[in-house]
Amino acid sequence: MSPLKQILWSILALFVLLLCFENTNLDLLVQDYFYNDSAQQWILDTSHPVLHFLLYDGAKAAVICWEILLLIALIFFRKKPIVNAYRQGITIVLIAIPLSAGLVSALKNSTNIACPYALSHYGGDIPYVRIFDLYPVGLRPQKQQRCFPAGHASAGFALLALYYLPKTQKRKNQFLALALGAGMAMGTYKMLLGHHFISHTLITMVLCWLMVNIVALCTQRFSSTEPSEYTAINSKTG
């Protein structure tokens, strides 16, 4: 399916998700499973060093390292046949990953949605409001809240750009599964900590896929065709 069609499907998915979570209590229903009301604590906390490294610091570092390696390849080894053959895919990945994370970060700074742990429903002092709700009079948080969409999960879902790196559909699907797995793992970890609702994670996923396909569409429109010999080779070996 072309990037343009993927963009249209992403917009539709975003609309459906917003409609669903704006008109139901699905966020609370899911999140309640991760909170022990009697003990007033979440399933996980940040004191688990291995999990925190694998699904937080280490995961973000891995994405950054991947970006750096691709950038080095494109700058210093651009004349190598294999780098030249994958130039378009590398370009999409290099541009789409930071733009996807940047889009989510920009929205986080403007939506003023609180994290679950800060809500009165879970022992905090901020009332629960949906994405398009207004805070009750006199109960608007004094500090700007920055929990929607899910910024941490965006690092994993930004890897959806890897879909456009390989030549064969089999490899594309494998990279797609890898990115979805990384994003969902990182998003679920933050949900278990009480840092995000499921809507935050799912909408982040769709936003990243939307941005990836916008970048892919622009790149494919304005870049030259990649060498066909490598396409043929990879079609046979991929």
N, C-alpha and C positions, 0 to 999 in steps of 0.2 A: 504494500500500500504506500502511496506517495506521501511525502511530508505534508503536502497541502491537505490531503484527506485526514491524516493523523491530527493535524491542527484542528480541523473541524470536529472530529470525534472527541478531541481533548476538551474543546469548549463545551460541547454537549455534556460530557462527563462531569465537568466542573459545575455546570448548571444543575445537573441532577443531584450531585452530592450536596451542593449548597441548599437546594430545595429540601432534600431529605433531612439534613441535620438541623435546618432552621425550623422545621415543623414537627420534629420528634424529640424525644428524650434519649435517643440512641447513645449519645455520648455518655450520659450519666449511667445508663444501663450497663454499658460495657465497662466503664471505669470503676463502677462499684465492685466488680469482681477482683480488682487489684488493690482494694483498700479494706483493711481489717478495722471495722468501726469500733469494736470493743477495745482493741489495743491502740486505736488511733494511729495506725502506721501503715505504710505501703508494703507491698510484697518485697520490694528491693529498696536498698538505699545505696548511697555512693561509697559506702565503706568496703564494698567488695572490689579489691584492687584489680583482680584478673578481669572481671566483667567490665569494670570501668575502663581498663586499658583497651580490651578487645573491641568494645562497642562504643567507645567515646574517643579517648585520645589517640589510640592506635589506629582506629578506623579513619579518623580525619587525617592523620599523618600519612596513611597509605594513599589516600586520594591525592593529597598534595604532592607526594613523591611521584605518583603516576603522571601527574600534570608536568612536573619538572622534567621527567625522563622524555616525555613526548616533545616537550619544547626544545630540549637539547638535541633530540633527533632531527627535528624540523630545521633548526638553525645551523647545526654543525655537520649534519650528515644528509642534508637535503639533496645532494647530488647522487647519493647512493640509490641504485635502482629500486630496492625494496621500499625505501622511504619515499621516493618519488611516486611509486605505485600507490602508496597508501596516503598520499599527501592530503587529498580531500577529506578522508575520514579523520586523519590526525587534526586537521584544521577545525573540523566540526567539534571534536572532543575538547580541544584547547579553548575554544570560544564558549561552547555550551556549558561546560562545568561551572566556571565562575559566574556566568550570566544566570544560570539556574539558581545557584546559591544566593546570588545578589538579588534576584527577584523576590525570593522568599524572605530574605533579610529586610528588604525595603517594605514589604507588607507587614512584617512583624513590628516594625517601628511605627506603623500607622493604625493598626486595627484595635489596639488597646484591649486585647482579650487576655484574661488572667490564666495562669496555670491551674490545674486541678487542686494542687496542694494548698493554694492560696484562697480557695473558695470556702465559704461558710459551710457548704455541704460536706466538706471534708475537714472541718475544724479550723479553717482559716477565717478571715474577716471580710472577704470580698464576695458579693452576691454573684450567683451564676447567671450569666447572660449569654444568649446565643450570638452568632456572628453579627447579625444586623439589629440586635436589640440595643436599646439605650439603658444605661444604668439607672436604677431608681433614684429619685431626687434625694440628694444628701448622702448617697452611698457610692458615688463615683470614686474610684481609688485615687489617692493623692498623687501617686507615682504612675507614670505611663507603664502599662503592662505589655509584655512582649512575648506572648506565648502562642500566637497564631499568625501564620502557619508554623509548622515544626521546622525550626532552623537546623537542628542537628541532623535530622533525617534527610534534609536536602543534600547533604554531602554524599549520602549513599545513592539517593535517587538521581542526582546529577550524573551518575555513572551510566544512566540510560543512554547517554550520548555514545557510549561504546557500541551501541547497535549499528551505528553507521561506520564503524571502523573496518570490520571484516568484509570479504567479498561474497561469501556464500550465505545462503539463508540459514543453513544449519548453525554456522558460527554466530550469525546475528542473533538467533534465538537463544543460543547459549549465553551470549553476553547480556542479552535482555534479562534472562533468568538470574544471572549473577547480580545485576544491578538492582532488580526488584528484591532479591533476597537480602542484599546489603542494606537497602533503604528500609525494608520492613523490619529487619533485625535491629537496626539503630533506632527506628521509630518505636518499636515495641519495648525496647529497653527503657526509653524515656517515659513511656506510658506506665511501666511497672514502677517507676520512681515517683509517679504522680506529677510528671512535668508536662504531659500532653494528653489530650483526648485523641480517640481514634480518628475523628474528623480532621484534626490537625495533620496527622500523618498521611491520610488518603488524599487530602487536597494538596498537600505538598508534592505527593507523587504525580498527580495530574499536572500541576503547575510546572514541574521539572520536565515532564514529557512534552508539554506544550512549548516550552522554551527551546528544548532540544530540536524539535521539528521546525520551529521558526528559524533557528540557526542553520539547520540542514537545508531548508528550502532556499534561504539566501545564499548559502555557500554553493549549492549546486547550480543556482542560476548564474552566479558570477565567476565561477571557477572553470578552468578548462577540463576537458575529459581526461580521465586517468588512463595511463597506458593499458591498452587492451591485452597485451601479452601476459601481464600479471593477472588480469581478470581470468583469462583462459586457464592459466596454470593453477590458480587458487580454486577455480571451479572444479578442477579435476581432483585436487588434493585436499580441499577443505571439507 
